[in-house]
Amino acid sequence: MHREDRSFYIVSGITAAICAAVIIASFYTIKPIEERSLTPHLVSVLELDALADTTSSLVVGYNYYLLERYAQSDERTIDISIREKNASYLDSLRRGVIDILVVPFEHGLQLDSLIASSPIDSLSIWIMREDEEHEMENLNKWIDLWRSREENDAVRESFMSRYNVFRSRKRERLSPYDSIIKEKADSLGWDWRMLAAIIYQESRFHIEAQSHRGARGLMQMMPHTAKNYGVTDPLDPEENISAGANLLNSLLKRYSKVAASKEELFKYALAAYNAGVGRIDDIIRLAELRGVDTGHWESVIEVIPEMNDESVLDTGVVRLGVFKGKETINYVETVISVYEQFKRICPEQEKHTSSASQAEMP
């Protein structure tokens, strides 16, 4: 064999050996685990009703706010709902129907195939499936970052503090939703504190509030009415406040030719918001029949006791049947009283009181 041929075989052998070594080594090389992408849309349920009623109301709003902030931090969307009565969502979480379940924080909480976040506060914790370690790691990093932010304490305080509107000293904030209330009130030319007074009376600023009649959310709108005003999520503060304010605005327009002043007009709108336009129209028609001045709410309500008697149906002007009306009278008085207190608590609101300076009402 020629020397050139031997060199060729030697080189070929070395090359083959190197290739074989590379192939064998590849089987033993630890490849980095590919990072899982975050779920683009999250589904969460707030299961906090095991807490005392008042505490639960405060914590629900706070956790709703944080869930939205968490989703927004990664430019994701999220659906948030409240546990339906007697329902349990642990199985739904395990099956992947929901992604995050918010529950009361308890020491020694038995998770069983689930994992828990760092405590959001001393009252609540978020849990996920154990195979969502990447999501949980992302969440815990976000929680640590949120706790380090200067706004953390102020935001938590705005949700978790309780105060008596008739005894409170001056405050910088009336609710966690002041910015939304101000923006909507400004767009309608109202004093934002009046809109805040309505929300306070309706729900005490609790987003999960629900009446025995089925009204829901901050503005306590009935489902069919809320839907007509574009509400898709009754828990959503912005949707609920916007819809309620738009409804009030339509009521102001409806009674603009009846009321003698802006102040009286808003009383009519408040009454209709509470009792419905059908009831208030009945009151106005009966008042007109009795020769009562319909320009002033205090005059009109003089005919309400008569509406509690079935004989009023013989007049032909009352279409919705008998009406006690005491709740509506008290509602109007209370909202206006709360509004006066809010003006005392938050007196320096130059930017948001231009309309109120004329008539002390929106």
VEXDREN-2710 file (C-alpha; in Angstrom, 1 decimal):
% VEXDREN-2710
k/r/px/py/pz
1/MET/0.0/0.0/0.0
2/HIS/1.3/3.4/-0.9
3/ARG/2.0/6.0/1.8
4/GLU/-0.7/8.3/0.4
5/ASP/-3.2/5.5/0.7
6/ARG/-2.2/4.8/4.3
7/SER/-2.6/8.5/5.2
8/PHE/-6.0/8.6/3.6
9/TYR/-7.2/5.6/5.7
10/ILE/-5.7/7.1/8.9
11/VAL/-7.4/10.4/8.4
12/SER/-10.7/8.7/7.5
13/GLY/-10.5/6.6/10.6
14/ILE/-9.8/9.6/12.8
15/THR/-12.7/11.5/11.3
16/ALA/-15.1/8.5/11.8
17/ALA/-14.0/8.2/15.4
18/ILE/-14.6/11.8/16.1
19/CYS/-18.0/11.7/14.5
20/ALA/-18.9/8.6/16.6
21/ALA/-17.7/10.3/19.7
22/VAL/-19.8/13.4/19.0
23/ILE/-22.9/11.2/18.4
24/ILE/-22.3/9.2/21.6
25/ALA/-21.7/12.4/23.6
26/SER/-24.9/13.9/22.3
27/PHE/-26.9/11.3/24.1
28/TYR/-25.3/12.3/27.4
29/THR/-25.3/16.0/27.0
30/ILE/-27.9/17.8/29.2
31/LYS/-30.0/20.0/27.0
32/PRO/-31.5/23.1/28.6
33/ILE/-35.2/22.8/29.3
34/GLU/-37.2/25.0/26.9
35/GLU/-39.0/27.7/28.8
36/ARG/-42.8/27.4/28.7
37/SER/-44.7/30.4/27.5
38/LEU/-47.2/32.0/29.8
39/THR/-50.9/31.4/29.2
40/PRO/-52.2/34.3/27.1
41/HIS/-55.6/34.3/28.8
42/LEU/-56.2/33.5/32.5
43/VAL/-59.3/32.4/34.2
44/SER/-59.6/33.1/37.9
45/VAL/-62.2/32.6/40.6
46/LEU/-62.4/34.4/44.0
47/GLU/-63.5/31.9/46.6
48/LEU/-63.3/34.2/49.7
49/ASP/-66.8/33.9/51.2
50/ALA/-65.5/31.8/54.1
51/LEU/-64.1/35.0/55.5
52/ALA/-66.3/37.2/57.7
53/ASP/-68.8/39.1/55.5
54/THR/-67.2/42.5/56.0
55/THR/-63.6/41.3/55.6
56/SER/-64.6/39.3/52.5
57/SER/-66.0/42.4/50.9
58/LEU/-62.8/44.3/51.4
59/VAL/-60.5/41.5/50.2
60/VAL/-62.5/40.6/47.1
61/GLY/-62.0/44.1/45.6
62/TYR/-58.3/44.1/46.5
63/ASN/-57.7/40.7/44.9
64/TYR/-59.7/41.6/41.8
65/TYR/-57.5/44.7/41.4
66/LEU/-54.3/42.7/41.8
67/LEU/-55.3/39.9/39.4
68/GLU/-55.9/42.5/36.8
69/ARG/-52.6/44.1/37.4
70/TYR/-50.8/40.8/37.3
71/ALA/-52.4/39.9/33.9
72/GLN/-51.6/43.4/32.6
73/SER/-48.0/43.1/33.6
74/ASP/-47.4/40.5/30.9
75/GLU/-50.0/42.0/28.5
76/ARG/-52.4/39.2/29.1
77/THR/-56.2/39.1/29.5
78/ILE/-58.1/37.6/32.4
79/ASP/-61.6/36.6/33.4
80/ILE/-62.4/37.0/37.1
81/SER/-65.6/35.7/38.8
82/ILE/-66.8/35.1/42.3
83/ARG/-67.6/31.7/43.6
84/GLU/-71.2/30.8/43.2
85/LYS/-73.1/29.7/46.3
86/ASN/-72.2/26.2/47.5
87/ALA/-69.8/25.6/44.6
88/SER/-66.2/24.3/45.0
89/TYR/-63.6/25.1/42.4
90/LEU/-60.7/22.9/43.5
91/ASP/-61.6/20.2/41.0
92/SER/-62.1/22.9/38.3
93/LEU/-58.6/24.1/39.0
94/ARG/-57.1/20.6/38.9
95/ARG/-58.9/19.9/35.6
96/GLY/-57.5/23.1/34.0
97/VAL/-60.9/24.8/33.7
98/ILE/-59.5/27.7/35.8
99/ASP/-56.0/28.9/36.2
100/ILE/-55.9/30.8/39.5
101/LEU/-58.1/30.2/42.6
102/VAL/-58.0/32.8/45.3
103/VAL/-58.8/31.4/48.7
104/PRO/-58.4/32.5/52.4
105/PHE/-54.9/32.1/53.7
106/GLU/-54.7/29.4/56.3
107/HIS/-51.6/27.9/57.9
108/GLY/-51.3/24.2/57.0
109/LEU/-53.5/24.6/54.0
110/GLN/-53.8/21.1/52.3
111/LEU/-53.2/21.6/48.6
112/ASP/-52.8/18.0/47.2
113/SER/-51.5/18.4/43.6
114/LEU/-51.7/22.2/43.9
115/ILE/-49.2/24.9/44.6
116/ALA/-49.7/28.2/46.5
117/SER/-48.3/31.6/45.9
118/SER/-46.6/33.8/48.4
119/PRO/-49.4/35.2/50.6
120/ILE/-51.0/38.2/48.9
121/ASP/-51.7/39.6/52.4
122/SER/-52.6/38.1/55.8
123/LEU/-56.0/37.1/54.5
124/SER/-55.7/35.6/51.0
125/ILE/-53.5/33.4/48.8
126/TRP/-53.5/32.3/45.1
127/ILE/-53.3/28.6/44.2
128/MET/-52.5/26.9/40.9
129/ARG/-51.9/23.4/39.5
130/GLU/-48.6/21.9/40.4
131/ASP/-47.6/21.6/36.8
132/GLU/-47.8/25.4/36.5
133/GLU/-44.5/25.9/38.2
134/HIS/-43.4/28.4/35.6
135/GLU/-46.6/30.5/36.0
136/MET/-46.2/30.3/39.8
137/GLU/-42.5/31.4/39.6
138/ASN/-43.6/34.4/37.4
139/LEU/-46.4/35.2/39.9
140/ASN/-44.2/35.2/43.0
141/LYS/-41.7/37.4/41.2
142/TRP/-44.5/39.8/40.4
143/ILE/-45.8/39.7/44.0
144/ASP/-42.3/40.6/45.3
145/LEU/-42.1/43.4/42.9
146/TRP/-45.5/44.7/43.8
147/ARG/-44.6/44.7/47.5
148/SER/-41.6/46.8/46.8
149/ARG/-43.5/49.5/44.9
150/GLU/-44.3/52.7/46.8
151/GLU/-48.0/52.6/45.8
152/ASN/-48.5/49.2/47.4
153/ASP/-49.4/50.4/50.9
154/ALA/-51.6/53.2/49.7
155/VAL/-53.5/50.9/47.3
156/ARG/-54.0/48.2/50.0
157/GLU/-55.2/50.8/52.5
158/SER/-57.7/52.2/50.0
159/PHE/-59.3/48.7/49.7
160/MET/-58.9/47.4/53.2
161/SER/-59.7/50.5/55.4
162/ARG/-63.2/51.0/56.7
163/TYR/-64.6/54.3/57.7
164/ASN/-67.9/55.9/58.7
165/VAL/-68.8/58.6/56.2
166/PHE/-70.7/60.6/58.9
167/ARG/-67.7/60.5/61.3
168/SER/-64.7/60.5/59.1
169/ARG/-62.1/63.2/59.1
170/LYS/-60.8/64.7/55.8
171/ARG/-59.4/62.1/53.5
172/GLU/-57.4/62.2/50.3
173/ARG/-59.4/59.3/48.8
174/LEU/-63.0/58.3/49.2
175/SER/-62.6/54.8/47.6
176/PRO/-60.3/52.6/45.6
177/TYR/-62.2/53.7/42.5
178/ASP/-61.8/57.5/42.8
179/SER/-59.9/57.8/39.5
180/ILE/-62.6/55.9/37.5
181/ILE/-65.3/57.9/39.3
182/LYS/-63.6/61.3/38.5
183/GLU/-63.0/60.4/34.9
184/LYS/-66.6/59.4/34.3
185/ALA/-68.0/62.3/36.3
186/ASP/-65.9/64.8/34.3
187/SER/-67.1/63.4/31.0
188/LEU/-70.7/64.1/32.1
189/GLY/-69.9/67.5/33.8
190/TRP/-70.8/66.2/37.3
191/ASP/-69.3/66.7/40.7
192/TRP/-67.5/63.3/41.2
193/ARG/-68.4/63.2/44.8
194/MET/-72.1/62.9/44.0
195/LEU/-71.4/59.9/41.8
196/ALA/-69.2/58.5/44.7
197/ALA/-72.1/59.1/47.1
198/ILE/-74.4/57.0/44.9
199/ILE/-71.9/54.2/44.7
200/TYR/-71.4/54.3/48.5
201/GLN/-75.1/54.0/49.1
202/GLU/-75.6/51.3/46.6
203/SER/-72.6/49.0/47.4
204/ARG/-70.3/50.6/50.0
205/PHE/-67.7/50.4/47.2
206/HIS/-67.8/46.6/47.2
207/ILE/-67.6/45.2/43.7
208/GLU/-69.2/41.9/44.6
209/ALA/-72.3/43.4/46.2
210/GLN/-75.5/41.7/45.2
211/SER/-79.0/42.5/46.3
212/HIS/-81.8/40.0/47.0
213/ARG/-83.4/41.2/43.8
214/GLY/-80.3/40.3/41.7
215/ALA/-78.7/43.8/41.3
216/ARG/-75.0/43.5/41.1
217/GLY/-71.7/45.5/41.3
218/LEU/-70.7/48.9/42.5
219/MET/-73.8/50.6/41.0
220/GLN/-76.2/47.7/41.8
221/MET/-77.6/47.4/38.3
222/MET/-80.1/44.7/37.4
223/PRO/-78.6/42.2/34.9
224/HIS/-80.9/43.1/31.9
225/THR/-80.3/46.8/32.5
226/ALA/-76.5/46.4/32.9
227/LYS/-76.4/44.4/29.6
228/ASN/-78.3/47.1/27.8
229/TYR/-75.6/49.6/28.9
230/GLY/-72.7/47.4/27.8
231/VAL/-71.7/45.6/30.9
232/THR/-70.1/42.2/30.2
233/ASP/-68.6/41.7/33.7
234/PRO/-70.6/43.1/36.6
235/LEU/-67.5/42.9/38.8
236/ASP/-65.5/45.2/36.6
237/PRO/-65.4/48.6/38.3
238/GLU/-65.0/50.6/35.1
239/GLU/-67.8/48.9/33.3
240/ASN/-70.2/49.1/36.2
241/ILE/-69.5/52.7/37.1
242/SER/-69.7/53.8/33.4
243/ALA/-73.0/52.0/32.9
244/GLY/-74.6/53.3/36.1
245/ALA/-73.5/56.8/35.3
246/ASN/-74.9/56.6/31.8
247/LEU/-78.2/55.3/33.1
248/LEU/-78.3/58.2/35.6
249/ASN/-77.5/60.6/32.7
250/SER/-80.4/59.3/30.7
251/LEU/-82.7/59.8/33.8
252/LEU/-81.5/63.4/34.1
253/LYS/-82.5/63.9/30.5
254/ARG/-85.9/62.2/31.0
255/TYR/-86.9/64.5/33.8
256/SER/-85.3/67.7/32.7
257/LYS/-88.6/69.3/31.7
258/VAL/-90.2/68.3/35.0
259/ALA/-87.8/69.5/37.6
260/ALA/-87.6/73.2/38.6
261/SER/-83.8/73.2/39.0
262/LYS/-80.7/71.2/38.6
263/GLU/-80.9/70.2/42.2
264/GLU/-84.5/69.0/41.9
265/LEU/-83.6/67.3/38.7
266/PHE/-81.0/65.1/40.3
267/LYS/-83.5/64.1/43.0
268/TYR/-85.8/62.8/40.4
269/ALA/-83.0/60.9/38.7
270/LEU/-82.0/59.4/42.1
271/ALA/-85.6/58.4/42.8
272/ALA/-85.9/56.8/39.3
273/TYR/-82.6/55.0/39.7
274/ASN/-83.9/53.4/42.9
275/ALA/-87.5/52.7/42.0
276/GLY/-87.5/52.7/38.2
277/VAL/-89.0/55.2/35.8
278/GLY/-92.4/53.5/35.8
279/ARG/-92.9/54.2/39.5
280/ILE/-91.7/57.8/39.3
281/ASP/-93.8/58.5/36.2
282/ASP/-96.8/57.1/38.2
283/ILE/-96.0/59.5/41.1
284/ILE/-95.7/62.5/38.7
285/ARG/-99.0/61.7/37.0
286/LEU/-100.8/61.4/40.3
287/ALA/-99.3/64.6/41.6
288/GLU/-100.5/66.4/38.5
289/LEU/-103.9/65.0/39.0
290/ARG/-104.0/66.3/42.5
291/GLY/-102.7/69.7/41.5
292/VAL/-99.3/69.3/43.2
293/ASP/-96.3/71.2/42.0
294/THR/-94.3/68.6/40.2
295/GLY/-91.2/70.8/39.9
296/HIS/-90.1/70.0/43.4
297/TRP/-89.4/66.5/44.7
298/GLU/-90.5/67.4/48.2
299/SER/-93.9/68.4/47.0
300/VAL/-94.4/65.4/44.7
301/ILE/-93.7/62.9/47.5
302/GLU/-96.7/64.1/49.4
303/VAL/-98.8/61.9/47.1
304/ILE/-96.8/58.8/47.8
305/PRO/-98.8/57.7/50.9
306/GLU/-101.9/57.7/48.7
307/MET/-100.1/55.3/46.3
308/ASN/-100.0/52.7/49.1
309/ASP/-103.8/52.3/48.9
310/GLU/-105.4/50.1/46.1
311/SER/-108.0/52.8/45.6
312/VAL/-105.4/54.8/43.8
313/LEU/-105.7/52.4/40.8
314/ASP/-109.2/53.9/40.2
315/THR/-107.6/57.2/39.2
316/GLY/-106.4/55.7/35.9
317/VAL/-103.0/57.4/36.1
318/VAL/-101.2/54.8/38.2
319/ARG/-100.1/52.0/35.9
320/LEU/-97.8/49.8/38.0
321/GLY/-100.0/49.2/41.0
322/VAL/-99.6/50.2/44.6
323/PHE/-96.3/51.6/45.8
324/LYS/-95.1/52.1/49.4
325/GLY/-92.3/54.5/48.3
326/LYS/-90.7/54.9/51.8
327/GLU/-87.5/53.2/50.6
328/THR/-87.2/55.6/47.6
329/ILE/-87.8/58.7/49.8
330/ASN/-85.1/57.5/52.2
331/TYR/-82.8/56.7/49.3
332/VAL/-82.9/60.2/47.9
333/GLU/-82.4/61.8/51.3
334/THR/-79.5/59.5/52.2
335/VAL/-77.6/59.9/48.9
336/ILE/-77.8/63.7/49.2
337/SER/-76.7/63.5/52.9
338/VAL/-73.7/61.3/51.9
339/TYR/-72.8/63.7/49.2
340/GLU/-72.7/66.6/51.7
341/GLN/-70.4/64.5/53.9
342/PHE/-68.2/63.7/51.0
343/LYS/-67.9/67.4/50.2
344/ARG/-66.7/67.9/53.8
345/ILE/-64.3/65.0/53.7
346/CYS/-62.8/66.0/50.3
347/PRO/-63.3/69.7/50.1
348/GLU/-60.3/70.6/47.8
349/GLN/-61.3/69.2/44.5
350/GLU/-61.1/72.3/42.2
351/LYS/-60.6/70.3/39.0
352/HIS/-63.7/68.3/39.6
353/THR/-66.2/70.8/41.0
354/SER/-66.8/73.2/38.2
355/SER/-70.4/72.0/37.6
356/ALA/-71.1/71.7/41.3
357/SER/-70.2/75.3/42.0
358/GLN/-73.3/76.4/40.1
359/ALA/-75.9/74.2/41.8
360/GLU/-74.1/71.9/44.2
361/MET/-75.4/69.0/42.1
362/PRO/-74.2/67.3/38.9
END
